[in-house]
Amino acid sequence: MMQESIVKIGHLSHKYSSSWAIRDINIEIAGSGIVGLLGSNGAGKSTTMNILCGVLNQTEGSVHIGGIDMRKEPEAAKRLIGFLPQNPPLYMDLTVDEYLVYCADLRKMEKEQIRPAVEDAKERCGIAHFSDRLIRNLSGGYRQRVGIAQAIIHRPKLVVLDEPTNGLDPNQIIEVRALIKEIAAERAVIFSSHILSEVQVLCKDIKMIEGGRIVFADTMDAFNNYVEPHSVLMVMENPPAAEELLRIPGATKVDFLTGRQVRLYFGGDPSITETIIEICVQKGWKLREISLDKSSLDEIFAQLSNHTSKKN
């Protein structure tokens, strides 16, 4: 039995003045879990999210939330969505309780449902002990938790999070990641970011936007298999000349970063590391460290954009 689509975006395009911000975006999400929306700054993520959440009317295409057309029935569709913008819309002079009651009221929740919903959201987000504290007196991590609490207070089917770990310290990032995973156990979550590592850690599926178009849409496992490393970083006590390194089967280019640190580019199989280790031992180059370099986000987008254009 097929699950009902929670999100169905069809042939979505939007134009600002004379230029297209996004073009022919198609996304469908059914069931719970975290879907990553990955793109560099200016790629079209914010435009897509603003249309998805009913903040902006699209030029072309359609958005359905839980089967409801966002353009025809925006109020009914928005009841199913919780949204945390990149800068959480917090009122610093309210207490946590006052703010969450206000947000529940904005969502037009029934009066008798508001208090239980506030308590539940605080408990889930680990902020119940700050109920009477002014938001301005909370740390950045706890302010982010309050922002997430307002996004889930009405128990939506879909939660949209825009760069939710930006500006947090490493411990806060770990805590917010755990919270997002817990929320996603029972609803769909769209996690927007320009940081590849964040998406890789959290998401089961990934949609990549570049130049206003989807350039990749598949599982995170498929993405990791698709984008292969293309260089290795080595530290050697007794490195040879570049010409000798280029004789390694598969090697295409060599850069000496320091006297001992070398980046070697290759084409093909990442198992070249095994060959390099064997040759280093045979030649007495005293290899101390070796690691596969990951492609930068810009390089990945270039690969995927080129792949997409060839298919089209």
N, C-alpha and C positions, 0 to 999 in steps of 0.2 A: 504493500500500500504506500503510495507516494505521499510525502508530507506536503502540507500546504505551504506555499511560499510566504515567508514573512516579509521579504523585500523582493520586489520585481521592478527593475529599472530597464526600460526598453528604448533603444535608439535615442538616448538623451543627448541633446546638444544645447549649448547656450552661447549667445553672442553678446559681447559688450561693445557697443558702438558698431564698428565695422569688422571686428576680429572675433573669431571663435575661441572661447575659453576652453570648452570641451566639445568633443565631436563623437557622436555615435557610441555613447557609453551604454553597455549592457551588463547588468549584474543581477543575479538571482541568488537569494539566500533562503534556505529552508532548515528549520531546526536550530538547536542551541549551538553554542561554540563561538569562537573568536575568528573573525575574518579581518585580515590586515589590508588596509588601503594605504599603499606605499607610493610615494612620489616625491620628487624634489620640490623645492619651493617654487611656486608658479606653475606647477604641472597640471593643476585643475582639481586638486583634492577638495579645497574649501568650497569651490563653486558646486561640485558634486554633492558635498554634504549639506550645503545651504539649501539646495533644491530638494534633496532627500528629506530634510527636516521641515520643509514648508516655509523657509525664510525667503526664498527666491522663486519666482515663476520661470520655468524653463522656456527657451525659444521653441524647441522641438522635443518630441518624445514624451514618455509617460513614466510616472512613479506610482506604484501601488504598495501600500503597507497593509499586510494582512488582508489583501484582496480589495482594499479601499483605494480609490483613485484620489491621490493627494490634491489634484487640481480641482476636482469636482466636489469633494467632501473633505476639505482641509482640516476642519475641527475634529471630525471623527478619526481621521488618519493620525493626527498629532497626538491623540489620546494614547496611541500605541507606541509612542516614541519617547525616549529619554535622551537628552542631549547635554553633553558637557563640552562647551567651546574651549578653545586653547587657553583663553583667559576666563576662568570661572566667574560667573555673574554674581559675586558675593557682595552682601551689604555689611561692611565692616563694623557698623555700630549696632547691629543686631546680635543677639545671642544665637547659638546654634539652634535652639528650640524655636525661637521667634522666626528665624529665617526659614526653617523647614516647614513650619506651619504656613508661613506666607507662600512658599512654593507649592504646597499641597492645595492651597486655596486658589492659586493661579491656575492650577490644573483642573479646577472645578470639581474636586473630589467632594463626595457627600460629607457633611459635617461630622457624622458619627464615625466615619472612616479615617478622618485626618489624624487623630491622636494615636490610634494603633499603628497607622502607616508611618508616622514620624518615629515612634519607638522602634519599629521593625527596621527602618532604614538606618537609624543610629546604631543599633545592635550589629547589623550586617557590616557596617563601615567602621566599627570600632571607635565610635565617638560618643557613646552614651555617657561616659564620665565627664564630658565637656558640655553637657546640655545647657548650663547656665553661663557659659563663658562667652565673652564677646569674640566674634570671629577675628577681629583685628589682633587679638592676643594669642591666636593659634599659630603654630609653626606652618611652614609651607606645605609639609606633608599632610598635616591634619586639615588645612584649608582645602587641599585637593580631595581629601576624604569627604568633606562637607559638600564639595561640588559633585562628587559621585553620588552622595546620598540624595541630593535634589533630583538627580537624573533617574533614580530608581524608585523614588517615593511612591509613585502611582502604579508601580508594578507593570511597567511597559513590556511589550513583546520584543522590542528592539531598543538597544542602548547604543548611542553613537558617541565615541570618545575621541576628541581631537587633541593629539599630542599630550596625553594625560600625565606623562612622566617628565615633561620639560621642566627644567629648573629645580628638580629634586636632587637630594644627595643620594649616594649609592644605597644606603639603608632604606631611605624612603621609597626609592624606586622598587626595591625588592618587596616592600610591604604593599605598595599600590599594585604591583603585578599580581601578587597573591589574591588581593581583593578583586581584581578584574577577572581572574580565573574563576573565583567563587561565584561571581555574578553571572558569568557565562555558562555555568552549569545548568541553568534553567531558562536561559533566554539567548537570543542572538545578540552579539556585540560586534560593532564595527569599530576597529581600532585604527585610527589614522595617524601616520607618522612619516617623517622623512629619514628616520634612523633605521637602517636595515636590521641591525642586531636586535632592536626592540621587537620588531615584527617577527623575527626568527624565533625568539624566546617564547612569545605568547600565542602566536596564531597557528591555526590548523590549515587555513586557506589564505591565499594572497591574491590581491588584485593590484597590479602595478599600473600607474598612470604616468605617462610622459607626453608632453606636448598636447595635452588635452585628450589623449586617446588611451584606451587600455592596451598595454603592450604585453601583458602576461596575466593569465587567470587560471590558477590551478592550486593544487595542494602545496603546502610548504615543503614536503618531501620531494615533490616533482621539481620545485624551484631549485632546491639544493642540489639535485642531480643534474639539472639543466646548466646551471652556471658553474663551470669548472674553473679552478685556479689555473693561472697561466705563468706563474713564476715561483721560484723558491728563494728563500733568504738563507745565506750560509755564513758562518763564521769559521775561518780556518787559520791555524797558526802558521802554516807554510803554504800560502796560496800560490798557484802557478800563474803564468801569463794568461791573458784573456783568450789567446789563440788556442791554448791547450784545453781550456774549459769548453770552448766551442766545438771541440771534437767529441764531446759527450753526445751519444745518440739522442736526438730529439731537441738538443739545445739550439736556440735561434739567436740569442743576444746575451751579452754579459755587461753588467755595470758594476764597477768597483765603487762602493759607497765610502769605504775607508780602506786602509791598507790590508785589513783582515776580513772586512765584511763585504760580501758579494751578493748581488741579485742576479740570478740566472733565469732567463725567459725560455720557455719551451712550448712546443706545439704537440698536443696529443695527450698521452696517458700520464696522469699524476704519479703513477708508480715509478716515474723517473727518479724519485728520491732514493729508491733502493739501488738503482744503477749508480747514482752519484756516490752513495756511501761505499759501495764496493770499489769504485775507481779511486776514491780518496784513500782508502786503506792500502790498495795496491801501489799508489803513487807516493804515499807518505805525505799527503797534504795536511794531515792532522786536523780533520774536521771536528769542531767543537759543538756547533749547533747547526740544525737545519730545520726549516719550517716552510710549509706551503703558504704563499701569500694569497689572501683573499682579494678578489676584485673589488675595486671601489664602486660605490653606487653609480657614479657617472659612467664607469665602464660597463656595468651591468645593463644600465638603461640603453647605452649605445648598442650593445650586443642584441638586446631584445627588440629594440626599435628596428634594427637592420633585419633581424629575423622576420619580424612582422611585415615589413615592407616587401620582402622577397616573397612571402606567402601571398600577399595581396597582388 
